Amino acid sequence: MEFEKKYITAEELKEHNKPGDLWISIQGKVYNVSGWAKEHPGGEIPLLNLAGQDVTDAFIAYHPGTAWKYLDKLFTGYYLKDFKVSEVSKDYRRLVSEFAKTGMFEKKGHVALCSLTSVALMFLVVLYGVLRCESVWAHLGSAMLLGLLWMQSAYVGHDSGHYQVMASRGYNKLAQIVSGNCLTGISIAWWKWTHNAHHIACNSLDYDPDLQHIPVLAVSSRFFDSMTSYFYGRKLKFDPLARFLISYQHWTFYPVMCVARVNLYLQTFLLLLSNRKVPDRALNIMGILIFWTWFPLLVSCLPNWPERIMFVLASFAVTSIQHVQFCLNHFAANVYVGPPNGNDWFEKQTGGTLDISCSSSMDWFFGGLQFQLEHHLFPRLPRCQLRKVSPIVMDLCKKHNLPYRSLSFWEANRWTIRTLRTAALQARDLTNPVPKNLLWEAVNTHG
């Protein structure tokens, strides 16, 4: 006798959207991931954000073909009734399949090896400049080179977190700890926690942690309602201090970026010392201790306090270019309120990202992340492939009348400052604290 399929509706699936009762659908098959969510390599938050929905596109984006075999044990026996796939999703899935067949996800080139080699060489030059040279200019140059080292090391950590850059998972984890914790002082565990949430909920004001910088910065007047962050589990209060700081954010943006690393160090300690479950906590703490051993020792080798302060500030200032770049990729793009929707994965990624146009000679400097849309659509794609797929993504966006925004570095800065200025002027309006309507905001941000 032929097996009769059991079905549930999309509305019934939506009811299973909380911890302990967490169901998802992938290609119309319904899976119960309630007990497995905490073991998910990408963390529990991406699953919670997409709970009760069909998540096929997000699953395809983040998982290799080998991941499908692990789904069988989670299958509920139910299928999603009236399961439909949009034309955009069909084209997107076709692209992923084509890239996989041609081996693009495995063709990583020698980017990681070259990056780590350059980082090692820069580190040796920094040590020589600080320990063997007496010139203040040599010390300043060493500080600036250290900032560039941190940037390149962060790109390696980013890549190794998205896909395996080394020959095995063990070596890949080692690359993460060395390039992240040991060299930059920023925990790879903290980065994974926030970055996965950012990718899944790209530019959601209340779900994407990369937009939640109250009281210092706000990209939208909708933050003035003191909305709740579903990532941090607390209210982002728009109090008098926040109003004052945000009112001048288009002036303070670059100075803030120059010391942004301090916040990243703080966030690293807050996570590693929290009660939250942290993968490889001991390994992460050990890596952080290594950084806070060599970096203070290196600074202490400088001859006097003025030079030590100069060294730290100069290295932070150079690395601020990277912090600014991350903001350029998203601050002036479309934003929304609410959880991500699994059925408009492609649309949300195109709406929430901006590319930075540059020559191929600058790919090393931007770490491939100037192709932000391509990276968000295909996070497992090695950075050396992103320029190749850019024209294909551009054509697909044009076909479906979706935005593909690629700006020069300077133009992207203008868009970002204009967005911050718009929110700043609204923050100053004491007589009307309620956010303007969306049409007004769109016109005044990009018009």
Secondary structure, DSSP 4 states (H G I P E B T S, - for coil): -PPPPEEE-HHHHHT-EETTEEEEEETTEEEE-TTTGGG-TT-SHHHHHTTTSB-HHHHHHH--GGGGGGSGGGEEEEEETT----HHHHHHHHHHHHHHHTTTTT--TTHHHHHHHHHHHHHHHHHHHHHT---HHHHHHHHHHHHHHHHHHHHHHHHHHHS--SSSHHHHHHHHIIIIIIHHS--HHHHHHHHHHHHHTTTBTTT-GGG--TTT--SSGGGGG-PEETTTTEE----HHHHHHHHTHHHHHHHHHHTHHHHHHHHHHHHHTSSS--TTHHHHHHHHHHHHHHHHHHHHTSSSHHHHHHHHHHHHHHHHHHHHHHHHTTTTS--B-S---GGGHHHHHHHT--EE---GGGHHHHTTTTSHHHHHH-TTS-HHHHHHHHHHHHHHHHHTT----EE-HHHHHHHHHHHHHHHHHHHT-TT--SPPPHHHHHHHHH-
